[in-house]
Amino acid sequence: MTDQRLLRRFRTGDAEAVRQLYGRYGRAVFTVAYRSLGDRGLAEEVVQQTFLQAWRAADRFDPEKDPGPWLYAIARRAAVDAYRRERRHRVDRDDDTEIVALPPSFEGMWEAWEVRSALDKLTEDEKTVIEATHYRGLTHEETAEQLGIPVGTVKSRSHRAHRRLAELLAHLREASA
């Protein structure tokens, strides 16, 4: 299904279109929420809240626009709400002093969103290699052993993935220059 058709169906509140949009953007929303809150459970709540709010406001969404920034704005507000709610309830039991943590910067959250969106555009093979080497800290040799593929294949997938990520994220470098 084309993106425009999906977005038009989403705008009408079509449940399947909402599921497909969730499939495309759910991980990016989770990354923003998790980076904002540092708590997996709260981040999962924020993802659910984001898509629920998006579904409720779908009739106001412009299907000619990229839904990413719109979903990001909803996720950011939901994360701020969750942060405030948790801050009210988080008390150090020893001395009843409230624990306060600084929320992450807007720029940092936006970059996390962009990186997660770019990762989601990689092939499954490329994603698997990137996750093994970057998130789990495995060497190419360890990754090859775990995946049961030659080291050369790991290296070529890694190279392609990094080249693709560089292309997809070039706008971040330009914005910071």
Summary of the structure (lengths in Angstrom):
residues: 177
radius of gyration: 19.0
end to end distance: 37.3
largest distance: 57.0
contacts: 495
relative contact order: 0.10
helix: 76%
strand: 1%
